[in-house]
């Protein structure tokens, strides 16, 4: 198995950059400025160049769904920018309803502690960085299993099957993490019926 190519992919993804709290302007931004800022800073997150990370419609829908605190005078502050970045990442995995349930207590706590969202976001960035390292470790640990499953294949088929198994392993891990996150939301954040 060619782990050098896998390491290169992981290194590219890990070095794609993050928006640090210090990168977010201290001044309030209009919606066009918000979408431009996010697109410029997270543009490397796009799978295809034409993909949109954040649109005006999305931001309006997040406000209506009460997963983003409302803008003031059509401007968004640093806290709301952090919320939007977190929403961007969460919506890759969770439903808008789940994000709503997850953020509801955050909004209540945020009114008592204005640094809470920043602190949560900084911790999230640390988790995200460690997650990429964990993917690399997981791939190394699965080398023997993947090699055993592909030893009997021809050379061309061998690499194709290995890459398929890597994708299946990553998808399986992502599914397990997603289901665990949903179970936590269901048991801890959803209102009891």
Secondary structure, DSSP 8 states (H G I E B T S, - for coil): --HHHHHHHHHHHHTT----GGGS-SS-EEHHHHHHHHHHHHGGG-SSTT--S--HHHHHHHHHTTSS---BTTEE-HHHHHHHHHHHHHTTTS-HHHHHHHHHHHHHHHTT-TTHHHHHHHHHHHHHHHHHHHHHHHHHHTHHHHHHHHTTS-HHHHHHHHHHHHHHHHHHHHHHHHHHHHHHIIIIIS---
